[in-house]
Amino acid sequence: MAIIWIAFHLLKMIYNISPIHPLYHIPGPKLAAVSYLEELYHDVILHGRYTHEIRKMHKRYGPIVRINPNEVHCNDPSFVDEIYAVGGRKRDKPIHQVNMTVIRNSGFGTVDHDLHRARRSSVAKFFSRGMIARLEGDIAAMTQKMCDKILAQGAAPFDVAVACSNLTTDVISGYCFGETFGLLDRPGWKPNFRDPTMSTLRYMFMFRFWPFLKGPTKIGVWFVDMLPDETALLVRTMQIDIPAKVKKAIDDWNAGIVYEKPTIVGAIMDSDLSAEEKRPERVADDALAVVGAGTETTAWALAVITYHLKTMPEMLERLNNELQEVVHDPRQLPSWTVLERLPYLSAVIQEGLRLSLGVSGRTARIPTEESLSYRGKWQGKEVHHVLPKGYAIGMTSAITHYDEAVFEDPMKFDPERWLRPERRKVLDSGMLMFSKGSRACLGMNLALCELHLALVALTLRVFPHIRLYQTTEEDLRYDYDMLIPMPKVGTNGVRAILATE
């Protein structure tokens, strides 16, 4: 059997680099094309560093490169609408990408285009601008609660991303289940949802290559008290806490209990989805995906913005002056609609989103019914590639957001770049923090509302009273990928402390 297994994989490797493979004509290193070992080495052994290798491939081979036997990567923002298409052009998600998640039954973990569309449509209206506007009063109240908690912090330093994740977790959990996790009401910043999120993501590359390793996350609930602290936190959140919230919400729905405000779980139960799709286990996967997606990326963006504003007082002063024109009481904020019209505030947020990256892992799509034709230029020459249907192609924010052809001096925090109308279309095409197309981030409106309200409150109420604590740019600069961007191991994130008078 061992000989047969070896022979099979050797033949497969030969096929992968042979002229009969549909991706044979795509440029790229043969080592990446022959098998997944190159990707495995950089992502599993070196932990989340394959994105750096892909960036090097683009510099050597051009805007279109083959990065594994069945996947192509693009580094040309002009092609983004072809990759992430809308309007009925079907795009599946690669199983190789989906394998890394432990929530396969969520919209995030759905491979098939049509099933994803059905699952997404059941909750899509809850993330429209109109629905988020109805939630705005709750977001504003929780934002003030976060500011109060920071200002009552005492002398100890605190992690800005953790503090902001308390806010984002309470907002999305309340919207999802009808009651918040109550993190902002507790003393201190632990427990929080950020820690179990990090615990989950730590294993994602191993899950991608060896999906069977996800099994213990299902059976671990029976042994949670005997597990190491980090693993226990992961299992308890995924298999006990979230399912319990979902069960209560479904039980209340079945009992005809009407919440004061609609919930995401209620929307799923009210939808036209099949009974199979409304199973508590399936709904719990969706809920976990929604809470996870609605927590970390927005909190990290606020932390990144905090660092740059606190190290660039002239920018902070300019923002403060603009806010003073519309904010008369920092405890009674104007609406999101009013705030998003402020040009410098919006520019600061856009730049924070760019440097915080959102999801930093590559987001590939499979065109199932059409081949894609790419035309571009590289090193002064015309480039043309036909990308066959049935094979994955994607882009990565951690590459595109740092592309000097799109963002001049890309490592610099420069809100001014967003105030140049003649460049705005090009800049927008290179922004992938919410992804694009039919699978774009469902919570974009919620995130933007939170960012505007929270940043205004922090700027006017908190920033005058805090200073950064033992934090340098190294503590937030992207170093490796864990689906979300991670700074170098050993760094401490963006930390702050109440300033002494």
C-alpha positions, -999 to +999 in steps of 0.1 A: +000+000+000+028+024+008+044+019-026+010+025-043+005+057-022+040+070-031+036+061-068+002+079-069+016+111-055+047+110-077+025+107-107+003+136-094+034+158-090+045+150-125+011+159-138+011+192-119+041+205-138+033+188-171+020+206-202-014+189-199-021+206-166-045+236-172-023+260-152+010+249-169+012+282-188+009+304-157+043+317-146+057+308-112+083+286-094+081+249-103+085+240-066+052+258-058+035+242-088+046+206-082+029+202-048+016+220-017+049+214+002+062+249-005+031+264+009+031+240+038+067+248+047+062+286+048+027+285+065+030+256+089+067+252+097+076+289+095+041+299+106+021+321+083+049+334+061+038+322+026+024+357+018+059+370+019+070+344-006+040+352-029+051+389-029+086+378-040+070+356-068+052+387-081+084+407-083+101+379-102+073+365-124+048+394-128+012+402-118-002+367-123+016+337-106+009+301-098+013+296-061+003+260-057-008+232-080-044+245-083-043+282-074-032+314-090-025+347-073-031+382-088-014+415-078-032+438-102-061+458-087-075+465-122-085+428-123-103+428-089-138+429-104-132+399-125-120+378-096-146+390-071-175+392-095-211+400-089-243+398-109-248+361-111-213+352-121-207+322-098-177+320-076-170+290-053-146+291-025-116+267-027-118+237-004-082+243+004-091+277+019-122+264+037-104+235+053-087+260+077-119+269+094-137+250+122-170+265+112-176+247+079-214+252+082-212+289+083-215+313+054-177+319+058-170+282+054-193+275+025-177+263-007-207+263-031-218+296-046-255+290-045-256+277-009-235+306+002-259+330-015-289+313+003-272+315+037-260+351+031-295+363+020-311+351+052-292+377+072-280+402+045-307+428+053-295+430+089-263+445+077-278+471+054-272+508+061-309+512+072-307+484+098-273+495+111-288+530+115-314+514+138-286+499+158-266+532+160-280+543+194-268+510+210-234+514+194-231+549+206-241+540+241-216+511+242-189+534+228-194+558+257-193+528+281-159+518+267-145+553+271-158+554+307-141+520+314-108+532+299-108+564+319-115+545+351-086+521+342-063+532+370-025+532+367-020+499+349-013+498+312-039+483+289-040+468+254-060+491+231-071+463+208-084+443+237-103+473+250-118+480+216-126+443+211-148+445+243-168+471+225-170+453+191-179+420+208-207+435+229-221+452+198-222+422+176-232+397+203-262+419+212-272+421+176-267+384+171-284+370+202-305+398+216-283+402+246-246+412+248-218+392+263-216+421+289-178+425+286-179+462+290-199+458+323-172+436+339-141+449+357-109+446+338-105+434+302-107+397+307-124+375+298-128+387+262-135+372+228-101+382+214-082+355+232-102+325+221-102+340+185-064+340+186-064+305+200-085+293+172-065+310+144-032+296+158-040+262+144-056+272+111-027+263+088-025+228+103-062+225+098-058+236+061-034+207+054-047+181+079-085+188+083-089+157+106-071+176+133-103+196+138-119+166+154-107+173+190-125+207+189-158+187+187-150+161+214-130+184+236-162+197+253-163+165+274-128+171+287-126+209+287-116+210+324-086+188+317-073+207+287-045+233+287-058+268+294-055+281+258-072+250+243-099+250+269-107+286+261-111+277+225-133+247+231-154+264+258-162+294+235-169+273+204-187+243+219-203+257+251-207+295+252-218+303+217-241+272+213-258+281+246-265+316+234-279+302+201-300+277+219-316+303+241-323+326+211-339+297+192-359+286+222-372+321+227-381+322+190-399+289+192-418+302+223-429+333+204-409+356+226-404+389+207-372+408+215-373+446+217-350+446+186-346+420+159-316+396+161-295+378+135-305+343+150-341+353+147-336+364+111-322+330+102-351+312+119-376+335+101-359+330+067-368+306+039-339+284+046-346+247+050-351+230+084-317+214+079-302+249+076-319+260+108-305+232+130-290+247+162-255+233+153-256+250+119-269+283+132-242+282+160-215+280+132-230+311+115-232+329+149-196+321+157-185+334+123-205+366+127-191+373+162-156+364+151-157+386+120-174+414+138-149+416+166-112+415+158-106+434+125-125+465+137-108+465+170-074+461+154-081+490+130-089+513+160-057+502+177-036+510+146-053+544+142-047+551+179-010+545+176-005+567+146-026+596+160-008+595+193+026+596+176+016+623+151+002+652+172-003+674+142-027+648+127-045+644+160-049+682+163-063+685+127-088+657+134-098+672+167-104+706+151-126+691+124-146+672+150-151+703+171-171+718+143-199+691+145-195+676+180-208+699+208-209+672+235-186+642+232-211+622+252-238+629+226-223+621+192-238+631+159-251+604+137-228+582+115-243+599+084-231+632+097-197+619+108-189+601+075-192+634+057-162+648+076-133+645+050-103+642+074-121+618+098-130+595+068-094+598+055-080+587+089-103+558+090-095+547+054-058+549+061-063+529+094-082+502+075-055+501+049-026+495+073-046+472+096-054+451+065-086+435+077-083+398+067-046+394+057-049+359+044-054+354+007-091+352-004-093+331-035-124+324-056-131+297-082-150+308-113-171+278-120-188+286-153-163+309-171-126+312-178-111+346-170-089+366-195-062+388-179-045+415-199-019+438-184+016+451-185+047+440-167+083+454-173+070+473-203+056+443-221+020+432-227+009+402-206-020+380-214-032+349-195-063+328-198-073+315-163-093+283-168-126+278-149-125+255-120-092+268-106-088+292-078-075+328-082-073+354-055-056+385-041-043+394-007-046+426+013-012+421+029+003+425-006-021+449-024-023+474+005+015+477+004+017+480-034+038+511-043+021+513-077-012+520-059-002+535-026+028+558-027+052+553+003+029+524+014+043+519+049+035+556+059+003+564+077-009+592+054-045+602+055-038+630+029-036+604+002-074+599+005-081+636+001-068+637-036-099+632-058-078+623-088-063+593-070-094+580-052-106+555-078-072+539-079-069+538-041-104+523-038-095+495-062-066+485-041-085+482-008-093+446+000-099+448+038-136+439+033-129+418+002-151+424-028-178+408-049-207+385-039-187+372-009-176+406+004-177+412+041-213+412+052-205+435+082-189+464+063-216+489+072-215+478+109-177+481+110-177+516+094-204+528+118-184+515+148-152+530+135-167+565+130-185+566+164-157+549+184-129+570+169-147+603+175-154+593+211-118+582+217-104+613+201-124+637+222-128+618+254-099+594+258-068+605+238-063+637+258-059+615+289-037+586+277-002+581+264+013+551+246+031+527+269+062+510+256+048+508+221+067+513+189+057+508+152+072+473+154+044+463+178+018+467+151+036+462+118+024+431+099+049+403+101+030+371+095-004+358+087-030+341+110-059+350+086-056+383+105-023+403+105+001+396+133+031+416+144+064+399+153+064+373+180+074+388+213+058+422+205+031+435+228+005+452+206-006+488+211-006+495+248-015+527+265-017+541+301-036+570+317-013+600+316-004+615+349-012+652+353 
